[in-house]
């Protein structure tokens, strides 16, 4: 083998600190096993890209990284779009011919092992149910899920601001739907004068979009208990990082929902984690599989916030990795933030493929050992062009790398094993039962019912007048909760744990609920300005709701 190449690889990937083993460099089909290609653990939070055509080994590379990070004590979160990453929980087959051959080529001792895995699910069918409140999701992200245009998102933003000011918690879609109906009614129009108002046609679009989303079963995602992102950063008693898999196989027909939820989780991490600076190892590695779904039809405002989050979350100790077919799937503003690259083979079967290949070549550092364009089209399965950051932040030499085999099972587990993983998950019980406490739907419905009673007793009251305060004789708060004014509409039966409001007279919409329980008092600030301080990236209200 060329001595210059061997020396360059040995020096470029010689780190004195803990690292992840990726493989060994190749030149003219020969493997330099004595110069392993590695990724420093301290540089994992510089983010990265795993790209390549279908069938070239991206998912297996993800397994390699996730398994070694877990062994190093780093928690991992992965979106499992196709459902084939559950094999991380089971040891691989140490006797399989391809694995034995690959281990011999790389000069490594292959040790099969499984890793601690927790399954999550947006539907609750494939793992612990995860939810987010409408309020914490925010109008921008919700607008992406509902496929709203710029004008419709601005109206939705107005609705969120109104609910902030009136202390009306938006927890689930029923809350949002009731609020929209109220604000478009004769009773609600006067309340919107200071906000600028909006047309009934826009409200109709929003309501239809919400109904359509509910009809797909996605309304199960919105509500409480809201998922706590601290549950992503857990380790086992023996110090291994838990690999949390968000199972998405049953919601693949709703890519806007699950891709936007991933952004919500990343935004929550950004808002809640303290600044850490440079750490010996990251606090969490976050993997977006099928990353192009994040950027499809993303608004300019959303793209700006994605770029901002990618740039700043590094200092929170979180490494973000995008897994997709080509670097051109990721906007340049985000791609520039990714310091670690594992590029599998690309194909050039069409003029568009050829154009994307040329663009990809220009994103890699120059190499005197490789024709990058030719190499990218000739790489085999389990081979990739690699460049990462050294502990000094300098890119390593470009290396065509034969990757190590994953130590875990390179396939999805069977249904029986999946069921065992689901039942054994420690988060399943925590998030199993829906909490349906008093929020915007109940508060608005109660006030409208109270106003109707007052108008019935005084027919001379002007039509469209502001809602009056609650009728005199409203019972004071008691230790025994009173029944809700009206249950929230739902398309299916749900087991619920309900917390009821105490009632106090007042003059503004929502003021009759002065204290809706100790939990809500802890969760919401008491002033509109205070609540607005919780709106950071993606226009969401962060912190617990």
C-alpha angles and dihedrals in degrees: 000000000000106000093211091055092047092049092048093051093045093051095039095054100033104118126172094206135070111293143175114249111230102170141271131299122255132209123181090346094306120119121223097211092172092065106055120196110233142174116222111237091224090059097052090095090062086083127233152208129236108190141163145119121293112286098019096111108268093138092050090051088053088052091051092052096042094048095049093044089053091051089051091056096257117135113229133205120197133177104224100201098169097033095239099114096076085093086081086082094060132061118254126243107271091189097054111121099230092049093049091048093048092049091052092049091052096041094235134133106239114220117186116216142153126226134222107271133187120192123216128184136191090212097039091234099102102034145335111342113251122200140175129197118245088237095057092044090060131204098281097054092039089051090057091051091049092044093235126171125235095270093049091049090052090054090049089051089054090053091052090050091051092051090049092054094045095044093240110152114220103209106150139009092269088063092052094045093050092047092051092050092049095048091050093049127090090254093053102042095081089056091060098055093097091047097053099250129237140231127272089234091062091047088051091054092050093048093048091049091052092049090049091051091049091050090062091056092249091124087081086074095061118074142046149355086047116214113261110221089208085077088069092064103063132128133198124250090263092054102257119139116247114239108221113202119197101209109215104165092108095050100043089118089064103056094156090060099050097037091051091046088057089055089048091055092048091049091050090052091050092050098044106037120086123236110273107170117203114352131188087242133004123265091225140003113213119199123195109198115197087018094177087077089068093061102037108121091345114168121239090251092052092047091052091053093047089053091046092050094047090051098046106033090072089077089056089063096254124131116204121203125189117207115196144128100268142004088244088069088069119068115248092242090060096036090059089062094058111096099175121062132188107177118186124194122306126205126220105199097135136036089254090053089050091051092049090049092055090049091050093051090057091056094063127080115256119263131195090205101054140046092218096203093050093043093052092057095045102048115119130222110296093021127108146165107253134194123161138168121270119224086266091057095251119135114249122234114280108263129190095219135199101213127225116250117254113260090221132070111294094216141053117280120247122264094261093054091045089053090052091050091050094049093044094053112117092214097056094083094041094060101027101097122065117231111211108185128168112287142144096315094054095040096050093042092050093050093047090050090049091049091050090055091051093048091048089057093046111035091179092072111121118255115251094017119152114277111272123232117270114288117270114265094049104159116249121246115286135187089249112076117235119227118268118263092238134351119247114259113251136172094223141027115268133187106238140190107206131204115192130211127246112230130229128170119252143146107242129072106270095014090105087074102067097157120017094179139302092276093057092044089058093045103049128050115233099236133058091232090052092051091048090058086066091061106095127136119014090013089274129144103243131200120051118322 
